[in-house]
Amino acid sequence: MRVEAVESLPVREATSLPVLEAAAVNRALQNFFAAIESDDSLFAGEAAGGAPAGAAPGAGAVYSGDFLLRFRDASLANNRTIFFSLMEKLVELLKEAGSADSLVASLCLSSPAATQGKPAGLALRMRLEARGNSLEQAGLRWGLGLAQVQQALLFTSRYLRQQIARAAN
C-alpha cells in the first residue's frame, strides 16, 4: 500500500458519478468500526465522509473513504507525541500491506472542533483509496485495504499501550 503522511487532506469535490452500494463494502465498514470501538483498541472512530466511487471512461474506477480517529482517553487527546507515534507506526505497517498500485492511504493530523459530545483535541484523519478496472473491483480492493488498516490500528493500539505503560513506570 502506498502511504502518505500529509499536512492536510484535500477536500473532495462533489461528483455525479455512481456510488457503489455493495454488501462487501458495508460489511467491511461494520467490521472496521466494531474492531476500532472494541476493548482491544485505544481509539474511537467515525466516518468523515461517505465512500464515493467514480468511474471515468478508460481510466478505471476509484473507491475512497475518509475516517477520523481519536483516542478514547481524554488525557491523550492533545498529546502530539503519541499522535506522531501513531502515525509513524501506521506508516511503517501499512507500507508492507497490499499493492501500492491499487491502494493509497493518506494520513494527517488535524484539530477538529468539538461537536455533539465529541471533545476538541487532535485527531488522525485518514483517506483510503482503491483503484480497479471496474467500480466493483475498486470496492472490493477498498474493503480489503480497510481490513489491513484495521489490523494495523489494532497492532498499533497494543504497541502504544506498551509505550504508555513503560512511560508511566
Phi and psi in radians as a Rosetta constraint file:
Dihedral C 1 N 2 CA 2 C 2 CIRCULARHARMONIC -1.420 0.35
Dihedral N 2 CA 2 C 2 N 3 CIRCULARHARMONIC 2.283 0.35
Dihedral C 2 N 3 CA 3 C 3 CIRCULARHARMONIC -2.162 0.35
Dihedral N 3 CA 3 C 3 N 4 CIRCULARHARMONIC 2.316 0.35
Dihedral C 3 N 4 CA 4 C 4 CIRCULARHARMONIC -2.211 0.35
Dihedral N 4 CA 4 C 4 N 5 CIRCULARHARMONIC 2.254 0.35
Dihedral C 4 N 5 CA 5 C 5 CIRCULARHARMONIC -1.716 0.35
Dihedral N 5 CA 5 C 5 N 6 CIRCULARHARMONIC 2.039 0.35
Dihedral C 5 N 6 CA 6 C 6 CIRCULARHARMONIC -2.130 0.35
Dihedral N 6 CA 6 C 6 N 7 CIRCULARHARMONIC 2.839 0.35
Dihedral C 6 N 7 CA 7 C 7 CIRCULARHARMONIC -1.252 0.35
Dihedral N 7 CA 7 C 7 N 8 CIRCULARHARMONIC -0.674 0.35
Dihedral C 7 N 8 CA 8 C 8 CIRCULARHARMONIC -2.708 0.35
Dihedral N 8 CA 8 C 8 N 9 CIRCULARHARMONIC 2.722 0.35
Dihedral C 8 N 9 CA 9 C 9 CIRCULARHARMONIC -1.617 0.35
Dihedral N 9 CA 9 C 9 N 10 CIRCULARHARMONIC 2.301 0.35
Dihedral C 9 N 10 CA 10 C 10 CIRCULARHARMONIC -1.118 0.35
Dihedral N 10 CA 10 C 10 N 11 CIRCULARHARMONIC 2.524 0.35
Dihedral C 10 N 11 CA 11 C 11 CIRCULARHARMONIC -1.238 0.35
Dihedral N 11 CA 11 C 11 N 12 CIRCULARHARMONIC 2.325 0.35
Dihedral C 11 N 12 CA 12 C 12 CIRCULARHARMONIC -1.424 0.35
Dihedral N 12 CA 12 C 12 N 13 CIRCULARHARMONIC 2.455 0.35
Dihedral C 12 N 13 CA 13 C 13 CIRCULARHARMONIC -1.440 0.35
Dihedral N 13 CA 13 C 13 N 14 CIRCULARHARMONIC 2.548 0.35
Dihedral C 13 N 14 CA 14 C 14 CIRCULARHARMONIC -1.097 0.35
Dihedral N 14 CA 14 C 14 N 15 CIRCULARHARMONIC 2.511 0.35
Dihedral C 14 N 15 CA 15 C 15 CIRCULARHARMONIC -2.314 0.35
Dihedral N 15 CA 15 C 15 N 16 CIRCULARHARMONIC 2.669 0.35
Dihedral C 15 N 16 CA 16 C 16 CIRCULARHARMONIC -1.748 0.35
Dihedral N 16 CA 16 C 16 N 17 CIRCULARHARMONIC 0.188 0.35
Dihedral C 16 N 17 CA 17 C 17 CIRCULARHARMONIC -1.263 0.35
Dihedral N 17 CA 17 C 17 N 18 CIRCULARHARMONIC 2.741 0.35
Dihedral C 17 N 18 CA 18 C 18 CIRCULARHARMONIC -1.138 0.35
Dihedral N 18 CA 18 C 18 N 19 CIRCULARHARMONIC 2.633 0.35
Dihedral C 18 N 19 CA 19 C 19 CIRCULARHARMONIC -1.901 0.35
Dihedral N 19 CA 19 C 19 N 20 CIRCULARHARMONIC 2.308 0.35
Dihedral C 19 N 20 CA 20 C 20 CIRCULARHARMONIC -1.434 0.35
Dihedral N 20 CA 20 C 20 N 21 CIRCULARHARMONIC 2.133 0.35
Dihedral C 20 N 21 CA 21 C 21 CIRCULARHARMONIC -1.945 0.35
Dihedral N 21 CA 21 C 21 N 22 CIRCULARHARMONIC 1.406 0.35
Dihedral C 21 N 22 CA 22 C 22 CIRCULARHARMONIC -1.853 0.35
Dihedral N 22 CA 22 C 22 N 23 CIRCULARHARMONIC 2.486 0.35
Dihedral C 22 N 23 CA 23 C 23 CIRCULARHARMONIC -1.057 0.35
Dihedral N 23 CA 23 C 23 N 24 CIRCULARHARMONIC -0.642 0.35
Dihedral C 23 N 24 CA 24 C 24 CIRCULARHARMONIC -1.122 0.35
Dihedral N 24 CA 24 C 24 N 25 CIRCULARHARMONIC -0.691 0.35
Dihedral C 24 N 25 CA 25 C 25 CIRCULARHARMONIC -1.180 0.35
Dihedral N 25 CA 25 C 25 N 26 CIRCULARHARMONIC -0.784 0.35
Dihedral C 25 N 26 CA 26 C 26 CIRCULARHARMONIC -1.085 0.35
Dihedral N 26 CA 26 C 26 N 27 CIRCULARHARMONIC -0.702 0.35
Dihedral C 26 N 27 CA 27 C 27 CIRCULARHARMONIC -1.116 0.35
Dihedral N 27 CA 27 C 27 N 28 CIRCULARHARMONIC -0.734 0.35
Dihedral C 27 N 28 CA 28 C 28 CIRCULARHARMONIC -1.067 0.35
Dihedral N 28 CA 28 C 28 N 29 CIRCULARHARMONIC -0.740 0.35
Dihedral C 28 N 29 CA 29 C 29 CIRCULARHARMONIC -1.129 0.35
Dihedral N 29 CA 29 C 29 N 30 CIRCULARHARMONIC -0.768 0.35
Dihedral C 29 N 30 CA 30 C 30 CIRCULARHARMONIC -1.080 0.35
Dihedral N 30 CA 30 C 30 N 31 CIRCULARHARMONIC -0.790 0.35
Dihedral C 30 N 31 CA 31 C 31 CIRCULARHARMONIC -1.115 0.35
Dihedral N 31 CA 31 C 31 N 32 CIRCULARHARMONIC -0.711 0.35
Dihedral C 31 N 32 CA 32 C 32 CIRCULARHARMONIC -1.058 0.35
Dihedral N 32 CA 32 C 32 N 33 CIRCULARHARMONIC -0.914 0.35
Dihedral C 32 N 33 CA 33 C 33 CIRCULARHARMONIC -1.205 0.35
Dihedral N 33 CA 33 C 33 N 34 CIRCULARHARMONIC -0.573 0.35
Dihedral C 33 N 34 CA 34 C 34 CIRCULARHARMONIC -1.110 0.35
Dihedral N 34 CA 34 C 34 N 35 CIRCULARHARMONIC -0.741 0.35
Dihedral C 34 N 35 CA 35 C 35 CIRCULARHARMONIC -1.206 0.35
Dihedral N 35 CA 35 C 35 N 36 CIRCULARHARMONIC -0.746 0.35
Dihedral C 35 N 36 CA 36 C 36 CIRCULARHARMONIC -1.162 0.35
Dihedral N 36 CA 36 C 36 N 37 CIRCULARHARMONIC -0.595 0.35
Dihedral C 36 N 37 CA 37 C 37 CIRCULARHARMONIC -1.525 0.35
Dihedral N 37 CA 37 C 37 N 38 CIRCULARHARMONIC -0.002 0.35
Dihedral C 37 N 38 CA 38 C 38 CIRCULARHARMONIC -1.307 0.35
Dihedral N 38 CA 38 C 38 N 39 CIRCULARHARMONIC 2.966 0.35
Dihedral C 38 N 39 CA 39 C 39 CIRCULARHARMONIC -1.174 0.35
Dihedral N 39 CA 39 C 39 N 40 CIRCULARHARMONIC -0.328 0.35
Dihedral C 39 N 40 CA 40 C 40 CIRCULARHARMONIC -1.307 0.35
Dihedral N 40 CA 40 C 40 N 41 CIRCULARHARMONIC -0.181 0.35
Dihedral C 40 N 41 CA 41 C 41 CIRCULARHARMONIC -1.981 0.35
Dihedral N 41 CA 41 C 41 N 42 CIRCULARHARMONIC 2.527 0.35
Dihedral C 41 N 42 CA 42 C 42 CIRCULARHARMONIC -1.509 0.35
Dihedral N 42 CA 42 C 42 N 43 CIRCULARHARMONIC -0.073 0.35
Dihedral C 42 N 43 CA 43 C 43 CIRCULARHARMONIC -1.841 0.35
Dihedral N 43 CA 43 C 43 N 44 CIRCULARHARMONIC 2.790 0.35
Dihedral C 43 N 44 CA 44 C 44 CIRCULARHARMONIC -2.126 0.35
Dihedral N 44 CA 44 C 44 N 45 CIRCULARHARMONIC 2.363 0.35
Dihedral C 44 N 45 CA 45 C 45 CIRCULARHARMONIC -2.230 0.35
Dihedral N 45 CA 45 C 45 N 46 CIRCULARHARMONIC 2.743 0.35
Dihedral C 45 N 46 CA 46 C 46 CIRCULARHARMONIC -2.647 0.35
Dihedral N 46 CA 46 C 46 N 47 CIRCULARHARMONIC 2.650 0.35
Dihedral C 46 N 47 CA 47 C 47 CIRCULARHARMONIC -1.299 0.35
Dihedral N 47 CA 47 C 47 N 48 CIRCULARHARMONIC 2.324 0.35
Dihedral C 47 N 48 CA 48 C 48 CIRCULARHARMONIC -1.909 0.35
Dihedral N 48 CA 48 C 48 N 49 CIRCULARHARMONIC 0.506 0.35
Dihedral C 48 N 49 CA 49 C 49 CIRCULARHARMONIC 2.639 0.35
Dihedral N 49 CA 49 C 49 N 50 CIRCULARHARMONIC 2.578 0.35
Dihedral C 49 N 50 CA 50 C 50 CIRCULARHARMONIC -1.066 0.35
Dihedral N 50 CA 50 C 50 N 51 CIRCULARHARMONIC -3.032 0.35
Dihedral C 50 N 51 CA 51 C 51 CIRCULARHARMONIC -1.970 0.35
Dihedral N 51 CA 51 C 51 N 52 CIRCULARHARMONIC 1.308 0.35
Dihedral C 51 N 52 CA 52 C 52 CIRCULARHARMONIC -1.178 0.35
Dihedral N 52 CA 52 C 52 N 53 CIRCULARHARMONIC 2.617 0.35
Dihedral C 52 N 53 CA 53 C 53 CIRCULARHARMONIC -2.292 0.35
Dihedral N 53 CA 53 C 53 N 54 CIRCULARHARMONIC 2.607 0.35
Dihedral C 53 N 54 CA 54 C 54 CIRCULARHARMONIC -2.544 0.35
Dihedral N 54 CA 54 C 54 N 55 CIRCULARHARMONIC 2.618 0.35
Dihedral C 54 N 55 CA 55 C 55 CIRCULARHARMONIC -2.234 0.35
Dihedral N 55 CA 55 C 55 N 56 CIRCULARHARMONIC 2.142 0.35
Dihedral C 55 N 56 CA 56 C 56 CIRCULARHARMONIC -1.828 0.35
Dihedral N 56 CA 56 C 56 N 57 CIRCULARHARMONIC 2.396 0.35
Dihedral C 56 N 57 CA 57 C 57 CIRCULARHARMONIC -0.938 0.35
Dihedral N 57 CA 57 C 57 N 58 CIRCULARHARMONIC 2.195 0.35
Dihedral C 57 N 58 CA 58 C 58 CIRCULARHARMONIC 1.358 0.35
Dihedral N 58 CA 58 C 58 N 59 CIRCULARHARMONIC -0.133 0.35
Dihedral C 58 N 59 CA 59 C 59 CIRCULARHARMONIC -1.877 0.35
Dihedral N 59 CA 59 C 59 N 60 CIRCULARHARMONIC 0.038 0.35
Dihedral C 59 N 60 CA 60 C 60 CIRCULARHARMONIC 1.411 0.35
Dihedral N 60 CA 60 C 60 N 61 CIRCULARHARMONIC -2.790 0.35
Dihedral C 60 N 61 CA 61 C 61 CIRCULARHARMONIC -2.323 0.35
Dihedral N 61 CA 61 C 61 N 62 CIRCULARHARMONIC 2.706 0.35
Dihedral C 61 N 62 CA 62 C 62 CIRCULARHARMONIC -2.271 0.35
Dihedral N 62 CA 62 C 62 N 63 CIRCULARHARMONIC 2.369 0.35
Dihedral C 62 N 63 CA 63 C 63 CIRCULARHARMONIC -2.143 0.35
Dihedral N 63 CA 63 C 63 N 64 CIRCULARHARMONIC 2.299 0.35
Dihedral C 63 N 64 CA 64 C 64 CIRCULARHARMONIC -2.484 0.35
Dihedral N 64 CA 64 C 64 N 65 CIRCULARHARMONIC 2.587 0.35
Dihedral C 64 N 65 CA 65 C 65 CIRCULARHARMONIC -2.633 0.35
Dihedral N 65 CA 65 C 65 N 66 CIRCULARHARMONIC 2.538 0.35
Dihedral C 65 N 66 CA 66 C 66 CIRCULARHARMONIC -1.921 0.35
Dihedral N 66 CA 66 C 66 N 67 CIRCULARHARMONIC 2.520 0.35
Dihedral C 66 N 67 CA 67 C 67 CIRCULARHARMONIC -2.371 0.35
Dihedral N 67 CA 67 C 67 N 68 CIRCULARHARMONIC 2.670 0.35
Dihedral C 67 N 68 CA 68 C 68 CIRCULARHARMONIC -2.166 0.35
Dihedral N 68 CA 68 C 68 N 69 CIRCULARHARMONIC 2.185 0.35
Dihedral C 68 N 69 CA 69 C 69 CIRCULARHARMONIC -2.085 0.35
Dihedral N 69 CA 69 C 69 N 70 CIRCULARHARMONIC 2.315 0.35
Dihedral C 69 N 70 CA 70 C 70 CIRCULARHARMONIC -2.193 0.35
Dihedral N 70 CA 70 C 70 N 71 CIRCULARHARMONIC 2.800 0.35
Dihedral C 70 N 71 CA 71 C 71 CIRCULARHARMONIC -1.421 0.35
Dihedral N 71 CA 71 C 71 N 72 CIRCULARHARMONIC 2.388 0.35
Dihedral C 71 N 72 CA 72 C 72 CIRCULARHARMONIC -1.175 0.35
Dihedral N 72 CA 72 C 72 N 73 CIRCULARHARMONIC -0.628 0.35
Dihedral C 72 N 73 CA 73 C 73 CIRCULARHARMONIC -1.312 0.35
Dihedral N 73 CA 73 C 73 N 74 CIRCULARHARMONIC 2.059 0.35
Dihedral C 73 N 74 CA 74 C 74 CIRCULARHARMONIC -1.040 0.35
Dihedral N 74 CA 74 C 74 N 75 CIRCULARHARMONIC -0.469 0.35
Dihedral C 74 N 75 CA 75 C 75 CIRCULARHARMONIC -1.210 0.35
Dihedral N 75 CA 75 C 75 N 76 CIRCULARHARMONIC -0.285 0.35
Dihedral C 75 N 76 CA 76 C 76 CIRCULARHARMONIC -1.735 0.35
Dihedral N 76 CA 76 C 76 N 77 CIRCULARHARMONIC -0.127 0.35
Dihedral C 76 N 77 CA 77 C 77 CIRCULARHARMONIC -1.034 0.35
Dihedral N 77 CA 77 C 77 N 78 CIRCULARHARMONIC -0.524 0.35
Dihedral C 77 N 78 CA 78 C 78 CIRCULARHARMONIC -2.063 0.35
Dihedral N 78 CA 78 C 78 N 79 CIRCULARHARMONIC 0.280 0.35
Dihedral C 78 N 79 CA 79 C 79 CIRCULARHARMONIC -1.493 0.35
Dihedral N 79 CA 79 C 79 N 80 CIRCULARHARMONIC 1.669 0.35
Dihedral C 79 N 80 CA 80 C 80 CIRCULARHARMONIC -1.062 0.35
Dihedral N 80 CA 80 C 80 N 81 CIRCULARHARMONIC -0.622 0.35
Dihedral C 80 N 81 CA 81 C 81 CIRCULARHARMONIC -1.053 0.35
Dihedral N 81 CA 81 C 81 N 82 CIRCULARHARMONIC -0.783 0.35
Dihedral C 81 N 82 CA 82 C 82 CIRCULARHARMONIC -1.204 0.35
Dihedral N 82 CA 82 C 82 N 83 CIRCULARHARMONIC -0.604 0.35
Dihedral C 82 N 83 CA 83 C 83 CIRCULARHARMONIC -1.172 0.35
Dihedral N 83 CA 83 C 83 N 84 CIRCULARHARMONIC -0.678 0.35
Dihedral C 83 N 84 CA 84 C 84 CIRCULARHARMONIC -1.204 0.35
Dihedral N 84 CA 84 C 84 N 85 CIRCULARHARMONIC -0.601 0.35
Dihedral C 84 N 85 CA 85 C 85 CIRCULARHARMONIC -1.116 0.35
Dihedral N 85 CA 85 C 85 N 86 CIRCULARHARMONIC -0.722 0.35
Dihedral C 85 N 86 CA 86 C 86 CIRCULARHARMONIC -1.038 0.35
Dihedral N 86 CA 86 C 86 N 87 CIRCULARHARMONIC -0.870 0.35
Dihedral C 86 N 87 CA 87 C 87 CIRCULARHARMONIC -1.101 0.35
Dihedral N 87 CA 87 C 87 N 88 CIRCULARHARMONIC -0.753 0.35
Dihedral C 87 N 88 CA 88 C 88 CIRCULARHARMONIC -1.048 0.35
Dihedral N 88 CA 88 C 88 N 89 CIRCULARHARMONIC -0.799 0.35
Dihedral C 88 N 89 CA 89 C 89 CIRCULARHARMONIC -1.186 0.35
Dihedral N 89 CA 89 C 89 N 90 CIRCULARHARMONIC -0.720 0.35
Dihedral C 89 N 90 CA 90 C 90 CIRCULARHARMONIC -1.097 0.35
Dihedral N 90 CA 90 C 90 N 91 CIRCULARHARMONIC -0.753 0.35
Dihedral C 90 N 91 CA 91 C 91 CIRCULARHARMONIC -1.039 0.35
Dihedral N 91 CA 91 C 91 N 92 CIRCULARHARMONIC -0.797 0.35
Dihedral C 91 N 92 CA 92 C 92 CIRCULARHARMONIC -1.030 0.35
Dihedral N 92 CA 92 C 92 N 93 CIRCULARHARMONIC -0.823 0.35
Dihedral C 92 N 93 CA 93 C 93 CIRCULARHARMONIC -1.263 0.35
Dihedral N 93 CA 93 C 93 N 94 CIRCULARHARMONIC -0.725 0.35
Dihedral C 93 N 94 CA 94 C 94 CIRCULARHARMONIC -1.284 0.35
Dihedral N 94 CA 94 C 94 N 95 CIRCULARHARMONIC -0.443 0.35
Dihedral C 94 N 95 CA 95 C 95 CIRCULARHARMONIC -1.085 0.35
Dihedral N 95 CA 95 C 95 N 96 CIRCULARHARMONIC -0.473 0.35
Dihedral C 95 N 96 CA 96 C 96 CIRCULARHARMONIC -1.497 0.35
Dihedral N 96 CA 96 C 96 N 97 CIRCULARHARMONIC -0.148 0.35
Dihedral C 96 N 97 CA 97 C 97 CIRCULARHARMONIC -1.787 0.35
Dihedral N 97 CA 97 C 97 N 98 CIRCULARHARMONIC 2.457 0.35
Dihedral C 97 N 98 CA 98 C 98 CIRCULARHARMONIC 1.116 0.35
Dihedral N 98 CA 98 C 98 N 99 CIRCULARHARMONIC -3.088 0.35
Dihedral C 98 N 99 CA 99 C 99 CIRCULARHARMONIC -1.646 0.35
Dihedral N 99 CA 99 C 99 N 100 CIRCULARHARMONIC 2.251 0.35
Dihedral C 99 N 100 CA 100 C 100 CIRCULARHARMONIC -1.178 0.35
Dihedral N 100 CA 100 C 100 N 101 CIRCULARHARMONIC -0.351 0.35
Dihedral C 100 N 101 CA 101 C 101 CIRCULARHARMONIC -1.322 0.35
Dihedral N 101 CA 101 C 101 N 102 CIRCULARHARMONIC -0.501 0.35
Dihedral C 101 N 102 CA 102 C 102 CIRCULARHARMONIC -2.023 0.35
Dihedral N 102 CA 102 C 102 N 103 CIRCULARHARMONIC -0.258 0.35
Dihedral C 102 N 103 CA 103 C 103 CIRCULARHARMONIC -2.190 0.35
Dihedral N 103 CA 103 C 103 N 104 CIRCULARHARMONIC 2.353 0.35
Dihedral C 103 N 104 CA 104 C 104 CIRCULARHARMONIC -2.349 0.35
Dihedral N 104 CA 104 C 104 N 105 CIRCULARHARMONIC 2.242 0.35
Dihedral C 104 N 105 CA 105 C 105 CIRCULARHARMONIC -2.029 0.35
Dihedral N 105 CA 105 C 105 N 106 CIRCULARHARMONIC 2.195 0.35
Dihedral C 105 N 106 CA 106 C 106 CIRCULARHARMONIC -1.965 0.35
Dihedral N 106 CA 106 C 106 N 107 CIRCULARHARMONIC 2.274 0.35
Dihedral C 106 N 107 CA 107 C 107 CIRCULARHARMONIC -2.126 0.35
Dihedral N 107 CA 107 C 107 N 108 CIRCULARHARMONIC 2.442 0.35
Dihedral C 107 N 108 CA 108 C 108 CIRCULARHARMONIC -2.613 0.35
Dihedral N 108 CA 108 C 108 N 109 CIRCULARHARMONIC 2.646 0.35
Dihedral C 108 N 109 CA 109 C 109 CIRCULARHARMONIC -1.584 0.35
Dihedral N 109 CA 109 C 109 N 110 CIRCULARHARMONIC 2.279 0.35
Dihedral C 109 N 110 CA 110 C 110 CIRCULARHARMONIC -2.366 0.35
Dihedral N 110 CA 110 C 110 N 111 CIRCULARHARMONIC 2.924 0.35
Dihedral C 110 N 111 CA 111 C 111 CIRCULARHARMONIC -2.158 0.35
Dihedral N 111 CA 111 C 111 N 112 CIRCULARHARMONIC 1.322 0.35
Dihedral C 111 N 112 CA 112 C 112 CIRCULARHARMONIC -1.200 0.35
Dihedral N 112 CA 112 C 112 N 113 CIRCULARHARMONIC 2.647 0.35
Dihedral C 112 N 113 CA 113 C 113 CIRCULARHARMONIC -1.276 0.35
Dihedral N 113 CA 113 C 113 N 114 CIRCULARHARMONIC 2.725 0.35
Dihedral C 113 N 114 CA 114 C 114 CIRCULARHARMONIC -1.155 0.35
Dihedral N 114 CA 114 C 114 N 115 CIRCULARHARMONIC 2.359 0.35
Dihedral C 114 N 115 CA 115 C 115 CIRCULARHARMONIC -2.517 0.35
Dihedral N 115 CA 115 C 115 N 116 CIRCULARHARMONIC 2.449 0.35
Dihedral C 115 N 116 CA 116 C 116 CIRCULARHARMONIC 0.587 0.35
Dihedral N 116 CA 116 C 116 N 117 CIRCULARHARMONIC 1.082 0.35
Dihedral C 116 N 117 CA 117 C 117 CIRCULARHARMONIC 1.440 0.35
Dihedral N 117 CA 117 C 117 N 118 CIRCULARHARMONIC -0.110 0.35
Dihedral C 117 N 118 CA 118 C 118 CIRCULARHARMONIC -1.638 0.35
Dihedral N 118 CA 118 C 118 N 119 CIRCULARHARMONIC 2.142 0.35
Dihedral C 118 N 119 CA 119 C 119 CIRCULARHARMONIC -1.217 0.35
Dihedral N 119 CA 119 C 119 N 120 CIRCULARHARMONIC 2.694 0.35
Dihedral C 119 N 120 CA 120 C 120 CIRCULARHARMONIC -1.252 0.35
Dihedral N 120 CA 120 C 120 N 121 CIRCULARHARMONIC 2.818 0.35
Dihedral C 120 N 121 CA 121 C 121 CIRCULARHARMONIC 2.580 0.35
Dihedral N 121 CA 121 C 121 N 122 CIRCULARHARMONIC -2.986 0.35
Dihedral C 121 N 122 CA 122 C 122 CIRCULARHARMONIC -1.405 0.35
Dihedral N 122 CA 122 C 122 N 123 CIRCULARHARMONIC 2.728 0.35
Dihedral C 122 N 123 CA 123 C 123 CIRCULARHARMONIC -2.621 0.35
Dihedral N 123 CA 123 C 123 N 124 CIRCULARHARMONIC 2.683 0.35
Dihedral C 123 N 124 CA 124 C 124 CIRCULARHARMONIC -1.701 0.35
Dihedral N 124 CA 124 C 124 N 125 CIRCULARHARMONIC 2.098 0.35
Dihedral C 124 N 125 CA 125 C 125 CIRCULARHARMONIC -1.742 0.35
Dihedral N 125 CA 125 C 125 N 126 CIRCULARHARMONIC 2.321 0.35
Dihedral C 125 N 126 CA 126 C 126 CIRCULARHARMONIC -2.306 0.35
Dihedral N 126 CA 126 C 126 N 127 CIRCULARHARMONIC 2.415 0.35
Dihedral C 126 N 127 CA 127 C 127 CIRCULARHARMONIC -2.114 0.35
Dihedral N 127 CA 127 C 127 N 128 CIRCULARHARMONIC 2.214 0.35
Dihedral C 127 N 128 CA 128 C 128 CIRCULARHARMONIC -1.975 0.35
Dihedral N 128 CA 128 C 128 N 129 CIRCULARHARMONIC 2.191 0.35
Dihedral C 128 N 129 CA 129 C 129 CIRCULARHARMONIC -2.171 0.35
Dihedral N 129 CA 129 C 129 N 130 CIRCULARHARMONIC 2.439 0.35
Dihedral C 129 N 130 CA 130 C 130 CIRCULARHARMONIC -2.247 0.35
Dihedral N 130 CA 130 C 130 N 131 CIRCULARHARMONIC 2.450 0.35
Dihedral C 130 N 131 CA 131 C 131 CIRCULARHARMONIC -1.961 0.35
Dihedral N 131 CA 131 C 131 N 132 CIRCULARHARMONIC 2.582 0.35
Dihedral C 131 N 132 CA 132 C 132 CIRCULARHARMONIC -2.724 0.35
Dihedral N 132 CA 132 C 132 N 133 CIRCULARHARMONIC 3.017 0.35
Dihedral C 132 N 133 CA 133 C 133 CIRCULARHARMONIC -1.281 0.35
Dihedral N 133 CA 133 C 133 N 134 CIRCULARHARMONIC -0.436 0.35
Dihedral C 133 N 134 CA 134 C 134 CIRCULARHARMONIC -2.387 0.35
Dihedral N 134 CA 134 C 134 N 135 CIRCULARHARMONIC 2.908 0.35
Dihedral C 134 N 135 CA 135 C 135 CIRCULARHARMONIC -1.066 0.35
Dihedral N 135 CA 135 C 135 N 136 CIRCULARHARMONIC -0.698 0.35
Dihedral C 135 N 136 CA 136 C 136 CIRCULARHARMONIC -1.137 0.35
Dihedral N 136 CA 136 C 136 N 137 CIRCULARHARMONIC -0.754 0.35
Dihedral C 136 N 137 CA 137 C 137 CIRCULARHARMONIC -1.134 0.35
Dihedral N 137 CA 137 C 137 N 138 CIRCULARHARMONIC -0.738 0.35
Dihedral C 137 N 138 CA 138 C 138 CIRCULARHARMONIC -1.085 0.35
Dihedral N 138 CA 138 C 138 N 139 CIRCULARHARMONIC -0.708 0.35
Dihedral C 138 N 139 CA 139 C 139 CIRCULARHARMONIC -1.125 0.35
Dihedral N 139 CA 139 C 139 N 140 CIRCULARHARMONIC -0.725 0.35
Dihedral C 139 N 140 CA 140 C 140 CIRCULARHARMONIC -1.135 0.35
Dihedral N 140 CA 140 C 140 N 141 CIRCULARHARMONIC -0.753 0.35
Dihedral C 140 N 141 CA 141 C 141 CIRCULARHARMONIC -1.115 0.35
Dihedral N 141 CA 141 C 141 N 142 CIRCULARHARMONIC -0.654 0.35
Dihedral C 141 N 142 CA 142 C 142 CIRCULARHARMONIC -1.110 0.35
Dihedral N 142 CA 142 C 142 N 143 CIRCULARHARMONIC -0.766 0.35
Dihedral C 142 N 143 CA 143 C 143 CIRCULARHARMONIC -1.065 0.35
Dihedral N 143 CA 143 C 143 N 144 CIRCULARHARMONIC -0.712 0.35
Dihedral C 143 N 144 CA 144 C 144 CIRCULARHARMONIC -1.176 0.35
Dihedral N 144 CA 144 C 144 N 145 CIRCULARHARMONIC -0.700 0.35
Dihedral C 144 N 145 CA 145 C 145 CIRCULARHARMONIC -1.108 0.35
Dihedral N 145 CA 145 C 145 N 146 CIRCULARHARMONIC -0.667 0.35
Dihedral C 145 N 146 CA 146 C 146 CIRCULARHARMONIC -1.132 0.35
Dihedral N 146 CA 146 C 146 N 147 CIRCULARHARMONIC -0.651 0.35
Dihedral C 146 N 147 CA 147 C 147 CIRCULARHARMONIC -1.117 0.35
Dihedral N 147 CA 147 C 147 N 148 CIRCULARHARMONIC -0.650 0.35
Dihedral C 147 N 148 CA 148 C 148 CIRCULARHARMONIC -1.190 0.35
Dihedral N 148 CA 148 C 148 N 149 CIRCULARHARMONIC -0.683 0.35
Dihedral C 148 N 149 CA 149 C 149 CIRCULARHARMONIC -1.100 0.35
Dihedral N 149 CA 149 C 149 N 150 CIRCULARHARMONIC -0.753 0.35
Dihedral C 149 N 150 CA 150 C 150 CIRCULARHARMONIC -0.997 0.35
Dihedral N 150 CA 150 C 150 N 151 CIRCULARHARMONIC -0.844 0.35
Dihedral C 150 N 151 CA 151 C 151 CIRCULARHARMONIC -1.123 0.35
Dihedral N 151 CA 151 C 151 N 152 CIRCULARHARMONIC -0.689 0.35
Dihedral C 151 N 152 CA 152 C 152 CIRCULARHARMONIC -1.130 0.35
Dihedral N 152 CA 152 C 152 N 153 CIRCULARHARMONIC -0.697 0.35
Dihedral C 152 N 153 CA 153 C 153 CIRCULARHARMONIC -1.164 0.35
Dihedral N 153 CA 153 C 153 N 154 CIRCULARHARMONIC -0.705 0.35
Dihedral C 153 N 154 CA 154 C 154 CIRCULARHARMONIC -1.181 0.35
Dihedral N 154 CA 154 C 154 N 155 CIRCULARHARMONIC -0.691 0.35
Dihedral C 154 N 155 CA 155 C 155 CIRCULARHARMONIC -1.114 0.35
Dihedral N 155 CA 155 C 155 N 156 CIRCULARHARMONIC -0.775 0.35
Dihedral C 155 N 156 CA 156 C 156 CIRCULARHARMONIC -1.115 0.35
Dihedral N 156 CA 156 C 156 N 157 CIRCULARHARMONIC -0.617 0.35
Dihedral C 156 N 157 CA 157 C 157 CIRCULARHARMONIC -1.075 0.35
Dihedral N 157 CA 157 C 157 N 158 CIRCULARHARMONIC -0.786 0.35
Dihedral C 157 N 158 CA 158 C 158 CIRCULARHARMONIC -1.114 0.35
Dihedral N 158 CA 158 C 158 N 159 CIRCULARHARMONIC -0.747 0.35
Dihedral C 158 N 159 CA 159 C 159 CIRCULARHARMONIC -1.043 0.35
Dihedral N 159 CA 159 C 159 N 160 CIRCULARHARMONIC -0.825 0.35
Dihedral C 159 N 160 CA 160 C 160 CIRCULARHARMONIC -1.165 0.35
Dihedral N 160 CA 160 C 160 N 161 CIRCULARHARMONIC -0.612 0.35
Dihedral C 160 N 161 CA 161 C 161 CIRCULARHARMONIC -1.043 0.35
Dihedral N 161 CA 161 C 161 N 162 CIRCULARHARMONIC -0.733 0.35
Dihedral C 161 N 162 CA 162 C 162 CIRCULARHARMONIC -1.111 0.35
Dihedral N 162 CA 162 C 162 N 163 CIRCULARHARMONIC -0.742 0.35
Dihedral C 162 N 163 CA 163 C 163 CIRCULARHARMONIC -1.114 0.35
Dihedral N 163 CA 163 C 163 N 164 CIRCULARHARMONIC -0.725 0.35
Dihedral C 163 N 164 CA 164 C 164 CIRCULARHARMONIC -1.168 0.35
Dihedral N 164 CA 164 C 164 N 165 CIRCULARHARMONIC -0.733 0.35
Dihedral C 164 N 165 CA 165 C 165 CIRCULARHARMONIC -1.134 0.35
Dihedral N 165 CA 165 C 165 N 166 CIRCULARHARMONIC -0.732 0.35
Dihedral C 165 N 166 CA 166 C 166 CIRCULARHARMONIC -1.089 0.35
Dihedral N 166 CA 166 C 166 N 167 CIRCULARHARMONIC -0.720 0.35
Dihedral C 166 N 167 CA 167 C 167 CIRCULARHARMONIC -1.193 0.35
Dihedral N 167 CA 167 C 167 N 168 CIRCULARHARMONIC -0.494 0.35
Dihedral C 167 N 168 CA 168 C 168 CIRCULARHARMONIC -1.344 0.35
Dihedral N 168 CA 168 C 168 N 169 CIRCULARHARMONIC -0.362 0.35
